[in-house]
Amino acid sequence: MPKLKVLSGIKIIKDFQKFGFSVVGQNGSHVKLKRDIDGLKQMLTIPKHSELGKGTIKAIYNQGLKYIPEAELKSYFYNNNK
């Protein structure tokens, strides 16, 4: 099974921006990202920490899967090797 990468909040924010999300606000260390697809608002909240815990990374990944196909998103969160 592939292993989760060690990621920062800033890296994850930049990766989601590649999918059309944009920063719409920040409350403390949490950044809100948004994109509109066919009139539907899609929102994500990412903690802007230098290193995120594995559980947090997995939760963000699962949240992103609501909007982005797994085949496109997986390489940003998981190592290619097994």
C-alpha positions in Angstrom: 0.0 0.0 0.0 1.4 3.5 -0.8 2.5 5.7 2.0 1.2 9.1 2.7 3.7 11.9 2.0 4.8 14.3 4.7 3.2 17.6 3.6 2.8 21.2 4.7 -0.4 23.2 4.6 1.2 25.6 2.1 2.1 22.7 -0.2 -1.5 21.3 -0.1 -2.9 24.7 -0.8 -0.7 25.1 -3.8 -1.7 21.7 -5.1 -5.4 22.4 -4.8 -4.9 25.7 -6.6 -3.7 23.6 -9.6 -7.3 22.2 -9.6 -8.9 25.6 -9.7 -9.3 26.4 -6.0 -8.5 29.9 -4.8 -7.9 31.3 -1.4 -10.9 33.2 -0.2 -10.0 33.8 3.5 -8.0 32.8 6.5 -9.1 32.5 10.1 -6.1 32.1 12.3 -3.9 29.4 10.8 -6.8 27.9 8.7 -7.1 28.9 5.0 -10.4 28.6 3.2 -10.2 27.5 -0.5 -13.1 27.7 -2.9 -14.0 27.0 -6.5 -17.2 27.2 -8.4 -18.1 24.4 -10.8 -21.3 24.8 -12.8 -22.7 27.1 -10.1 -21.8 24.7 -7.2 -19.5 26.1 -4.6 -16.8 23.7 -3.4 -15.0 24.6 -0.2 -12.0 23.2 1.6 -10.3 24.3 4.8 -6.6 23.6 5.1 -4.4 24.3 8.2 -1.4 26.4 7.2 1.1 24.5 9.3 4.7 23.7 8.4 4.0 19.9 8.8 0.7 18.3 9.1 -0.1 15.1 10.9 -0.9 11.9 9.0 -4.5 11.9 10.2 -5.0 15.6 9.1 -3.4 14.8 5.7 -5.7 11.8 5.2 -8.8 13.9 6.2 -7.9 16.6 3.7 -7.4 14.0 1.0 -10.8 12.4 1.8 -12.4 15.9 1.7 -10.7 16.6 -1.7 -12.1 13.3 -3.1 -15.6 14.9 -2.9 -14.6 17.2 -5.7 -11.6 15.7 -7.5 -11.3 12.1 -8.9 -8.9 9.9 -7.0 -6.8 9.1 -10.1 -6.0 12.9 -10.3 -5.5 13.6 -6.6 -3.7 10.5 -5.3 -0.2 11.4 -6.6 -0.2 14.7 -4.6 -0.8 12.8 -1.3 0.8 9.4 -1.7 4.2 8.2 -2.7 4.3 6.2 -6.0 6.3 3.4 -4.6 4.7 0.7 -2.4 
